[in-house]
């Protein structure tokens, strides 16, 4: 297998793809796939045997776990190209044993997650000035998805957290894609697609917001106002909160009969041209940035789990509803400040 021709695919079931020959290299066994997935998520970082064992067997690994991990690593090494002996000018892709555990050296191999994130970042960066180009870039990013991220490797905490982060980034990219389409000369057919997205993600206010703009653009103001009422009903029923300032502002603009509505969402405390989600997988992250990223990632997962638990709790206690902490903030806006950046990034410094 030639290293520059290797792509690891995480945006769907795990695959190892030789782009030179077009062949898919099979990774047999659920535990071997999970092990490779963890090493890919933590590429170029040492992962301890204890963390690998937890990913494969949960919080009660067998006594033979270290030996079993070693055996799985040996099998994976037969699939992956062996690392180049040190000190080489350019080390190759491969699994390296370190004093603290194991490390997957990515070298010149690529992942579809990296390509997705870079295309998404590039598309979002030009959305305001070159919306047609942004549509093309964001469409290419979304086309890389073959199903839920790490669909067959989500039994452990590391892969579950990574899959959740990638899914959130996919939704962010979808939002940017439809915003760019509303800015561009290609808005046809957008209302039906946004209707479907509001049904699939009923608590995500941005899709309602974009749908209201799309309906207004086609002179369907009454339907746009009905979308707001539908969003309000769902948010109140599921979470006990009113729509946030952005969605309420859109409704007020419609009631004022404003002739033109911009699809841009103004985040509280941010400039209209500022991307609240900076490009992921930025190179040369410092040690402090790396630590902050890890903390942010854990907070993102905990936030998502809290949302799920809150919804379930309220469903079980319908006869004793709990009043919301602050009904003036949307579900997304109350949690946005707690969602960490995607791996390798931090928000741009304000001057």
Secondary structure, DSSP 8 states (H G I E B T S, - for coil): --GGGEEEE-SSS-EEEETTTTEEE---SHHHHHHHHHHHHTTTS-B-HHHHHHHHHTTS--TTHHHHHHHHHHHHHHHS-----SS-SS--SEEEEETTEEEEE-TT-EEHHHHHHHHHHHHHHHTTT-HHHHHHHHHHHHTT--SSTTTT--SSHHHHHHHHHHHHHHHHHHHHHHHHHHHSS--TTHHHHHHHHHHHTTT-HHHHHHHHHHHHHTT-HHHHHHHHHHHHHHHHHHHS----HHHHHHHHHHHTT-S--------TTS-TT--SS--SS-SS--HHHHHHHHHHHHHHHHHHHHHHHHHHHHHHTGGG----S-TTS-HHHHHHTT----TT-------
